Amino acid sequence: MHAIEYFTTDKRKDIMKMAEEWASYSVDRQENPNGDYHGRMTIHDTIVCNSYEDAVEKIQQLDGGWYDDHAVRYRDIDSLKPTKAMNQIEERKAKLIADKFDYMEKHSVKARKSEFIGCPKCKSKLAREHLRSERCPLCGEELRPDYVVERIKKYDEDYNELCKKYRNIAEKRKESCPIRWCFKVEVHC
């Protein structure tokens, strides 16, 4: 079994020290009694990613197989103080989540007045009080009307769009971000 972990640090010199420390706690001691780190870490000094997420994605692209560890630099946009626009987006996201869960609760099959719920696919009549989800326990079909499912998807799409707007604002400020290191360590455990 493999243990994989991603770490961040401010200093290049700390990468190997942190990898060795984590490996000593995580390796299979029967296979590696000393807890040594294999040392296959490639440090890419010329790669600077726009965010932590981009850095993880880049490391995954560079990964050539088992125990192939990499370190890249990234702009820590999450460390910047949010702007007024970013705070407004966060407020809108929180309201959207609350609205979505309120909508889902009001339109749940468990909130219906009828004692039995009909499945549109298998035509079973299901006792509302015994339902544990929004799906038919026999065939897995969605029991809520299509318009409810579509509205819930729209909430998710709107939320993802707000996340993109937030990330775009943050990325425009990337020049003022501190640059940190992200690295992957993989050991056999």
C-alpha positions in Angstrom: 0.0 0.0 0.0 1.2 3.5 -0.8 0.9 6.6 1.4 0.9 9.8 -0.5 0.9 13.3 1.1 1.2 16.8 -0.2 3.0 19.4 1.8 3.8 23.1 1.6 6.7 25.1 2.9 8.2 28.5 2.5 11.8 27.4 2.1 13.4 25.1 -0.4 15.8 23.7 2.1 13.0 22.3 4.2 11.6 20.1 1.5 13.9 17.1 2.0 13.9 17.5 5.8 10.0 17.4 5.8 9.9 14.5 3.4 12.4 12.4 5.5 10.5 13.2 8.7 7.1 12.2 7.2 8.6 9.1 5.7 10.1 8.0 9.0 6.5 8.0 10.5 4.7 6.5 7.5 6.9 3.7 6.0 6.3 0.0 6.6 8.9 -0.6 9.3 9.0 -4.4 8.5 10.1 -3.5 4.9 12.2 -0.4 5.9 13.3 -0.8 9.6 15.2 2.5 9.6 12.3 4.5 8.2 14.5 6.0 5.5 13.0 8.2 2.8 13.9 6.9 -0.7 15.1 10.3 -1.8 13.6 10.4 -5.3 12.5 14.0 -5.1 12.8 16.3 -8.1 12.8 19.9 -7.2 11.6 22.1 -10.1 13.1 25.6 -9.4 11.7 27.1 -12.7 8.1 26.1 -12.3 5.8 28.6 -10.6 2.1 27.7 -10.5 -0.7 30.2 -10.0 -2.3 28.5 -7.0 -1.9 25.5 -4.6 -4.5 23.6 -6.7 -2.5 24.3 -9.9 0.7 23.1 -8.1 -0.9 19.8 -7.1 -2.2 19.3 -10.6 1.3 20.1 -12.0 2.9 17.6 -9.7 0.4 14.9 -10.7 1.3 15.6 -14.4 5.0 15.3 -13.6 4.6 12.1 -11.6 6.0 9.2 -13.7 5.0 6.4 -11.4 5.5 5.0 -7.9 7.8 6.9 -5.6 8.3 9.7 -8.1 8.2 12.8 -5.9 8.2 16.4 -7.1 8.3 19.9 -5.7 7.1 23.0 -7.5 6.6 26.6 -6.4 3.2 28.3 -6.3 1.6 31.6 -5.6 -0.2 31.4 -2.3 -3.3 33.4 -3.3 -5.2 32.0 -0.4 -2.9 33.9 2.0 -4.0 37.3 0.7 -6.6 39.3 2.7 -9.9 39.1 0.7 -11.1 42.2 -1.1 -14.6 43.7 -0.6 -15.7 42.0 -3.8 -14.3 38.6 -2.6 -16.2 39.0 0.7 -19.4 39.8 -1.2 -18.9 36.6 -3.2 -18.4 34.6 0.0 -21.6 36.0 1.4 -23.5 35.1 -1.8 -22.1 31.6 -1.7 -23.2 31.1 1.9 -26.7 32.4 1.1 -26.8 30.1 -2.0 -26.0 27.1 0.1 -28.6 28.0 2.7 -31.2 28.5 0.0 -30.3 25.2 -1.6 -30.7 23.2 1.6 -33.9 25.0 2.4 -35.3 24.2 -1.0 -34.2 20.6 -0.8 -35.9 20.3 2.6 -39.2 21.8 1.4 -39.2 19.7 -1.8 -38.1 16.4 -0.2 -40.3 13.3 -0.8 -40.5 13.1 3.0 -42.2 16.5 3.1 -45.1 15.3 0.9 -48.5 14.9 2.5 -49.5 11.7 0.7 -48.9 8.5 2.6 -47.5 6.6 -0.5 -45.0 7.8 -3.1 -45.1 6.4 -6.6 -41.9 5.5 -8.4 -42.0 6.7 -12.0 -39.7 3.9 -13.2 -40.7 0.7 -11.5 -44.3 1.9 -10.6 -43.9 0.7 -7.0 -46.0 2.4 -4.3 -43.6 3.3 -1.4 -44.6 4.2 2.1 -43.3 7.8 2.7 -42.5 7.1 6.3 -40.1 4.3 5.4 -38.1 6.2 2.8 -34.6 7.1 3.8 -33.5 9.0 0.7 -34.9 10.8 -2.4 -34.5 7.6 -4.5 -36.5 4.5 -4.9 -35.1 1.8 -2.7 -36.0 -0.8 -5.3 -34.7 0.6 -8.6 -32.7 3.7 -7.6 -34.8 6.1 -9.6 -35.1 9.7 -8.4 -38.5 10.2 -6.7 -38.6 14.0 -6.8 -40.1 15.7 -9.8 -37.7 16.7 -12.6 -38.1 20.5 -12.0 -36.9 20.0 -8.4 -33.8 18.1 -9.5 -33.1 20.7 -12.2 -33.4 23.5 -9.7 -30.9 21.8 -7.3 -28.5 21.4 -10.2 -28.9 25.1 -10.9 -28.0 25.9 -7.3 -24.8 23.9 -7.8 -24.0 25.6 -11.1 -24.5 29.0 -9.6 -22.2 28.1 -6.7 -19.5 26.8 -9.0 -19.8 30.0 -11.0 -19.3 32.1 -7.9 -16.2 30.0 -7.0 -14.8 30.7 -10.4 -15.4 34.5 -10.0 -13.7 34.4 -6.6 -10.7 32.5 -8.0 -10.4 35.0 -10.9 -10.3 37.9 -8.6 -7.7 36.1 -6.4 -5.6 35.2 -9.5 -5.6 38.9 -10.7 -3.8 39.7 -7.4 -1.2 36.9 -7.9 1.7 39.2 -8.3 1.4 40.4 -4.7 1.2 36.8 -3.4 4.0 35.1 -1.5 5.6 32.2 -3.3 5.7 28.9 -1.5 6.7 25.3 -2.3 4.3 22.4 -2.8 5.7 18.9 -2.8 4.5 15.3 -2.9 5.9 12.5 -0.8 5.1 8.9 -1.5 6.2 5.9 0.5 5.3 2.3 0.9 3.4 1.7 4.1 
